[in-house]
């Protein structure tokens, strides 16, 4: 998950906010849910 952690830091630096840390709620999940500065939801995921 190091790659996902790095991308999360980048998204947060650009004004995103965390909506759900899915990998903490569902062990093994490879996505996280955020909102952009305008409030639109988006996901970061590994494939």
PDB file of N, CA, C and O in Angstrom:
ATOM      1  N   UNK A   1       0.809  -1.192   0.000  1.00  0.00           N
ATOM      2  CA  UNK A   1       0.000   0.000   0.000  1.00  0.00           C
ATOM      3  C   UNK A   1       0.860   1.267   0.000  1.00  0.00           C
ATOM      4  O   UNK A   1       0.314   2.369   0.056  1.00  0.00           O
ATOM      5  N   UNK A   2       2.171   1.140  -0.060  1.00  0.00           N
ATOM      6  CA  UNK A   2       3.032   2.315  -0.061  1.00  0.00           C
ATOM      7  C   UNK A   2       2.694   3.262  -1.203  1.00  0.00           C
ATOM      8  O   UNK A   2       2.695   4.479  -1.020  1.00  0.00           O
ATOM      9  N   UNK A   3       2.404   2.715  -2.382  1.00  0.00           N
ATOM     10  CA  UNK A   3       2.064   3.552  -3.529  1.00  0.00           C
ATOM     11  C   UNK A   3       0.769   4.327  -3.260  1.00  0.00           C
ATOM     12  O   UNK A   3       0.675   5.511  -3.585  1.00  0.00           O
ATOM     13  N   UNK A   4      -0.205   3.673  -2.680  1.00  0.00           N
ATOM     14  CA  UNK A   4      -1.473   4.326  -2.362  1.00  0.00           C
ATOM     15  C   UNK A   4      -1.257   5.411  -1.310  1.00  0.00           C
ATOM     16  O   UNK A   4      -1.855   6.483  -1.398  1.00  0.00           O
ATOM     17  N   UNK A   5      -0.415   5.146  -0.323  1.00  0.00           N
ATOM     18  CA  UNK A   5      -0.114   6.148   0.702  1.00  0.00           C
ATOM     19  C   UNK A   5       0.525   7.383   0.083  1.00  0.00           C
ATOM     20  O   UNK A   5       0.188   8.507   0.456  1.00  0.00           O
ATOM     21  N   UNK A   6       1.429   7.189  -0.844  1.00  0.00           N
ATOM     22  CA  UNK A   6       2.085   8.309  -1.508  1.00  0.00           C
ATOM     23  C   UNK A   6       1.116   9.141  -2.322  1.00  0.00           C
ATOM     24  O   UNK A   6       1.182  10.370  -2.315  1.00  0.00           O
ATOM     25  N   UNK A   7       0.217   8.470  -3.024  1.00  0.00           N
ATOM     26  CA  UNK A   7      -0.781   9.191  -3.824  1.00  0.00           C
ATOM     27  C   UNK A   7      -1.778   9.913  -2.927  1.00  0.00           C
ATOM     28  O   UNK A   7      -2.271  10.987  -3.271  1.00  0.00           O
ATOM     29  N   UNK A   8      -2.071   9.316  -1.776  1.00  0.00           N
ATOM     30  CA  UNK A   8      -2.956   9.994  -0.832  1.00  0.00           C
ATOM     31  C   UNK A   8      -2.320  11.300  -0.364  1.00  0.00           C
ATOM     32  O   UNK A   8      -2.993  12.330  -0.324  1.00  0.00           O
ATOM     33  N   UNK A   9      -1.055  11.274  -0.013  1.00  0.00           N
ATOM     34  CA  UNK A   9      -0.367  12.490   0.419  1.00  0.00           C
ATOM     35  C   UNK A   9      -0.426  13.560  -0.665  1.00  0.00           C
ATOM     36  O   UNK A   9      -0.629  14.738  -0.375  1.00  0.00           O
ATOM     37  N   UNK A  10      -0.249  13.147  -1.899  1.00  0.00           N
ATOM     38  CA  UNK A  10      -0.301  14.087  -3.016  1.00  0.00           C
ATOM     39  C   UNK A  10      -1.695  14.689  -3.174  1.00  0.00           C
ATOM     40  O   UNK A  10      -1.833  15.894  -3.382  1.00  0.00           O
ATOM     41  N   UNK A  11      -2.726  13.852  -3.074  1.00  0.00           N
ATOM     42  CA  UNK A  11      -4.105  14.341  -3.192  1.00  0.00           C
ATOM     43  C   UNK A  11      -4.443  15.309  -2.058  1.00  0.00           C
ATOM     44  O   UNK A  11      -5.062  16.349  -2.283  1.00  0.00           O
ATOM     45  N   UNK A  12      -4.033  14.960  -0.843  1.00  0.00           N
ATOM     46  CA  UNK A  12      -4.304  15.834   0.298  1.00  0.00           C
ATOM     47  C   UNK A  12      -3.579  17.169   0.157  1.00  0.00           C
ATOM     48  O   UNK A  12      -4.116  18.208   0.542  1.00  0.00           O
ATOM     49  N   UNK A  13      -2.374  17.150  -0.385  1.00  0.00           N
ATOM     50  CA  UNK A  13      -1.614  18.383  -0.606  1.00  0.00           C
ATOM     51  C   UNK A  13      -2.301  19.296  -1.617  1.00  0.00           C
ATOM     52  O   UNK A  13      -2.087  20.509  -1.617  1.00  0.00           O
ATOM     53  N   UNK A  14      -3.133  18.701  -2.484  1.00  0.00           N
ATOM     54  CA  UNK A  14      -3.858  19.482  -3.486  1.00  0.00           C
ATOM     55  C   UNK A  14      -5.270  19.845  -3.025  1.00  0.00           C
ATOM     56  O   UNK A  14      -6.076  20.317  -3.826  1.00  0.00           O
ATOM     57  N   UNK A  15      -5.577  19.630  -1.752  1.00  0.00           N
ATOM     58  CA  UNK A  15      -6.848  20.072  -1.192  1.00  0.00           C
ATOM     59  C   UNK A  15      -7.913  19.015  -1.010  1.00  0.00           C
ATOM     60  O   UNK A  15      -9.032  19.340  -0.613  1.00  0.00           O
ATOM     61  N   UNK A  16      -7.603  17.761  -1.288  1.00  0.00           N
ATOM     62  CA  UNK A  16      -8.593  16.697  -1.090  1.00  0.00           C
ATOM     63  C   UNK A  16      -8.831  16.470   0.407  1.00  0.00           C
ATOM     64  O   UNK A  16      -7.984  16.789   1.241  1.00  0.00           O
ATOM     65  N   UNK A  17      -9.985  15.921   0.719  1.00  0.00           N
ATOM     66  CA  UNK A  17     -10.281  15.503   2.084  1.00  0.00           C
ATOM     67  C   UNK A  17     -10.690  14.029   2.052  1.00  0.00           C
ATOM     68  O   UNK A  17     -11.278  13.555   1.079  1.00  0.00           O
ATOM     69  N   UNK A  18     -10.374  13.326   3.115  1.00  0.00           N
ATOM     70  CA  UNK A  18     -10.681  11.901   3.210  1.00  0.00           C
ATOM     71  C   UNK A  18     -12.158  11.731   3.538  1.00  0.00           C
ATOM     72  O   UNK A  18     -12.653  12.311   4.504  1.00  0.00           O
ATOM     73  N   UNK A  19     -12.857  10.942   2.743  1.00  0.00           N
ATOM     74  CA  UNK A  19     -14.238  10.575   3.047  1.00  0.00           C
ATOM     75  C   UNK A  19     -14.303   9.206   3.698  1.00  0.00           C
ATOM     76  O   UNK A  19     -15.113   8.976   4.596  1.00  0.00           O
ATOM     77  N   UNK A  20     -13.449   8.295   3.244  1.00  0.00           N
ATOM     78  CA  UNK A  20     -13.446   6.938   3.815  1.00  0.00           C
ATOM     79  C   UNK A  20     -12.095   6.291   3.590  1.00  0.00           C
ATOM     80  O   UNK A  20     -11.595   6.249   2.466  1.00  0.00           O
ATOM     81  N   UNK A  21     -11.507   5.786   4.661  1.00  0.00           N
ATOM     82  CA  UNK A  21     -10.269   5.008   4.572  1.00  0.00           C
ATOM     83  C   UNK A  21     -10.686   3.548   4.434  1.00  0.00           C
ATOM     84  O   UNK A  21     -10.635   2.785   5.399  1.00  0.00           O
ATOM     85  N   UNK A  22     -11.089   3.176   3.259  1.00  0.00           N
ATOM     86  CA  UNK A  22     -11.675   1.855   3.013  1.00  0.00           C
ATOM     87  C   UNK A  22     -10.754   0.724   3.418  1.00  0.00           C
ATOM     88  O   UNK A  22     -11.222  -0.298   3.919  1.00  0.00           O
ATOM     89  N   UNK A  23      -9.443   0.882   3.211  1.00  0.00           N
ATOM     90  CA  UNK A  23      -8.525  -0.200   3.545  1.00  0.00           C
ATOM     91  C   UNK A  23      -8.492  -0.469   5.045  1.00  0.00           C
ATOM     92  O   UNK A  23      -8.148  -1.577   5.458  1.00  0.00           O
ATOM     93  N   UNK A  24      -8.843   0.524   5.876  1.00  0.00           N
ATOM     94  CA  UNK A  24      -8.899   0.314   7.318  1.00  0.00           C
ATOM     95  C   UNK A  24     -10.208  -0.339   7.731  1.00  0.00           C
ATOM     96  O   UNK A  24     -10.249  -1.095   8.702  1.00  0.00           O
ATOM     97  N   UNK A  25     -11.282  -0.050   6.997  1.00  0.00           N
ATOM     98  CA  UNK A  25     -12.579  -0.637   7.305  1.00  0.00           C
ATOM     99  C   UNK A  25     -12.720  -2.048   6.756  1.00  0.00           C
ATOM    100  O   UNK A  25     -13.383  -2.899   7.350  1.00  0.00           O
ATOM    101  N   UNK A  26     -12.086  -2.282   5.613  1.00  0.00           N
ATOM    102  CA  UNK A  26     -12.153  -3.584   4.947  1.00  0.00           C
ATOM    103  C   UNK A  26     -10.738  -4.050   4.659  1.00  0.00           C
ATOM    104  O   UNK A  26     -10.181  -3.708   3.616  1.00  0.00           O
ATOM    105  N   UNK A  27     -10.145  -4.820   5.557  1.00  0.00           N
ATOM    106  CA  UNK A  27      -8.764  -5.264   5.331  1.00  0.00           C
ATOM    107  C   UNK A  27      -8.593  -5.904   3.951  1.00  0.00           C
ATOM    108  O   UNK A  27      -9.402  -6.731   3.530  1.00  0.00           O
ATOM    109  N   UNK A  28      -7.543  -5.510   3.271  1.00  0.00           N
ATOM    110  CA  UNK A  28      -7.267  -6.034   1.942  1.00  0.00           C
ATOM    111  C   UNK A  28      -7.836  -5.192   0.820  1.00  0.00           C
ATOM    112  O   UNK A  28      -7.500  -5.413  -0.344  1.00  0.00           O
ATOM    113  N   UNK A  29      -8.699  -4.222   1.143  1.00  0.00           N
ATOM    114  CA  UNK A  29      -9.256  -3.342   0.105  1.00  0.00           C
ATOM    115  C   UNK A  29      -8.130  -2.514  -0.483  1.00  0.00           C
ATOM    116  O   UNK A  29      -7.175  -2.170   0.213  1.00  0.00           O
ATOM    117  N   UNK A  30      -8.240  -2.195  -1.756  1.00  0.00           N
ATOM    118  CA  UNK A  30      -7.167  -1.461  -2.425  1.00  0.00           C
ATOM    119  C   UNK A  30      -7.645  -0.109  -2.943  1.00  0.00           C
ATOM    120  O   UNK A  30      -7.167   0.358  -3.977  1.00  0.00           O
ATOM    121  N   UNK A  31      -8.593   0.536  -2.230  1.00  0.00           N
ATOM    122  CA  UNK A  31      -9.061   1.855  -2.648  1.00  0.00           C
ATOM    123  C   UNK A  31      -9.370   2.703  -1.422  1.00  0.00           C
ATOM    124  O   UNK A  31      -9.586   2.195  -0.321  1.00  0.00           O
ATOM    125  N   UNK A  32      -9.384   4.012  -1.651  1.00  0.00           N
ATOM    126  CA  UNK A  32      -9.751   4.994  -0.631  1.00  0.00           C
ATOM    127  C   UNK A  32     -10.622   6.051  -1.304  1.00  0.00           C
ATOM    128  O   UNK A  32     -10.473   6.326  -2.495  1.00  0.00           O
ATOM    129  N   UNK A  33     -11.527   6.637  -0.535  1.00  0.00           N
ATOM    130  CA  UNK A  33     -12.486   7.592  -1.098  1.00  0.00           C
ATOM    131  C   UNK A  33     -12.218   8.984  -0.526  1.00  0.00           C
ATOM    132  O   UNK A  33     -12.017   9.157   0.676  1.00  0.00           O
ATOM    133  N   UNK A  34     -12.222   9.968  -1.424  1.00  0.00           N
ATOM    134  CA  UNK A  34     -11.903  11.356  -1.071  1.00  0.00           C
ATOM    135  C   UNK A  34     -12.927  12.286  -1.685  1.00  0.00           C
ATOM    136  O   UNK A  34     -13.786  11.873  -2.464  1.00  0.00           O
ATOM    137  N   UNK A  35     -12.814  13.577  -1.309  1.00  0.00           N
ATOM    138  CA  UNK A  35     -13.563  14.640  -1.974  1.00  0.00           C
ATOM    139  C   UNK A  35     -12.556  15.678  -2.431  1.00  0.00           C
ATOM    140  O   UNK A  35     -11.599  15.985  -1.720  1.00  0.00           O
ATOM    141  N   UNK A  36     -12.776  16.217  -3.625  1.00  0.00           N
ATOM    142  CA  UNK A  36     -11.909  17.298  -4.099  1.00  0.00           C
ATOM    143  C   UNK A  36     -12.319  18.589  -3.383  1.00  0.00           C
ATOM    144  O   UNK A  36     -13.313  18.593  -2.657  1.00  0.00           O
ATOM    145  N   UNK A  37     -11.575  19.683  -3.573  1.00  0.00           N
ATOM    146  CA  UNK A  37     -11.898  20.917  -2.851  1.00  0.00           C
ATOM    147  C   UNK A  37     -13.319  21.429  -3.078  1.00  0.00           C
ATOM    148  O   UNK A  37     -13.857  22.141  -2.229  1.00  0.00           O
ATOM    149  N   UNK A  38     -13.932  21.082  -4.201  1.00  0.00           N
ATOM    150  CA  UNK A  38     -15.315  21.500  -4.471  1.00  0.00           C
ATOM    151  C   UNK A  38     -16.340  20.523  -3.869  1.00  0.00           C
ATOM    152  O   UNK A  38     -17.544  20.768  -3.940  1.00  0.00           O
ATOM    153  N   UNK A  39     -15.865  19.424  -3.279  1.00  0.00           N
ATOM    154  CA  UNK A  39     -16.752  18.459  -2.651  1.00  0.00           C
ATOM    155  C   UNK A  39     -17.130  17.269  -3.499  1.00  0.00           C
ATOM    156  O   UNK A  39     -17.923  16.434  -3.064  1.00  0.00           O
ATOM    157  N   UNK A  40     -16.573  17.163  -4.727  1.00  0.00           N
ATOM    158  CA  UNK A  40     -16.881  16.026  -5.594  1.00  0.00           C
ATOM    159  C   UNK A  40     -16.087  14.799  -5.146  1.00  0.00           C
ATOM    160  O   UNK A  40     -14.873  14.887  -4.961  1.00  0.00           O
ATOM    161  N   UNK A  41     -16.753  13.662  -4.970  1.00  0.00           N
ATOM    162  CA  UNK A  41     -16.058  12.456  -4.539  1.00  0.00           C
ATOM    163  C   UNK A  41     -15.210  11.857  -5.655  1.00  0.00           C
ATOM    164  O   UNK A  41     -15.539  11.951  -6.837  1.00  0.00           O
ATOM    165  N   UNK A  42     -14.104  11.235  -5.237  1.00  0.00           N
ATOM    166  CA  UNK A  42     -13.268  10.468  -6.164  1.00  0.00           C
ATOM    167  C   UNK A  42     -12.537   9.399  -5.373  1.00  0.00           C
ATOM    168  O   UNK A  42     -12.432   9.486  -4.150  1.00  0.00           O
ATOM    169  N   UNK A  43     -12.039   8.403  -6.061  1.00  0.00           N
ATOM    170  CA  UNK A  43     -11.327   7.291  -5.417  1.00  0.00           C
ATOM    171  C   UNK A  43      -9.894   7.222  -5.930  1.00  0.00           C
ATOM    172  O   UNK A  43      -9.591   7.591  -7.065  1.00  0.00           O
ATOM    173  N   UNK A  44      -9.036   6.740  -5.059  1.00  0.00           N
ATOM    174  CA  UNK A  44      -7.704   6.310  -5.463  1.00  0.00           C
ATOM    175  C   UNK A  44      -7.697   4.807  -5.260  1.00  0.00           C
ATOM    176  O   UNK A  44      -8.152   4.313  -4.228  1.00  0.00           O
ATOM    177  N   UNK A  45      -7.183   4.079  -6.240  1.00  0.00           N
ATOM    178  CA  UNK A  45      -7.162   2.630  -6.109  1.00  0.00           C
ATOM    179  C   UNK A  45      -5.911   2.053  -6.770  1.00  0.00           C
ATOM    180  O   UNK A  45      -5.301   2.665  -7.647  1.00  0.00           O
ATOM    181  N   UNK A  46      -5.563   0.874  -6.324  1.00  0.00           N
ATOM    182  CA  UNK A  46      -4.490   0.094  -6.919  1.00  0.00           C
ATOM    183  C   UNK A  46      -5.118  -0.959  -7.802  1.00  0.00           C
ATOM    184  O   UNK A  46      -6.170  -1.503  -7.466  1.00  0.00           O
ATOM    185  N   UNK A  47      -4.494  -1.255  -8.922  1.00  0.00           N
ATOM    186  CA  UNK A  47      -5.015  -2.330  -9.769  1.00  0.00           C
ATOM    187  C   UNK A  47      -3.916  -3.261 -10.165  1.00  0.00           C
ATOM    188  O   UNK A  47      -4.159  -4.233 -10.881  1.00  0.00           O
TER     189      UNK A  47
END
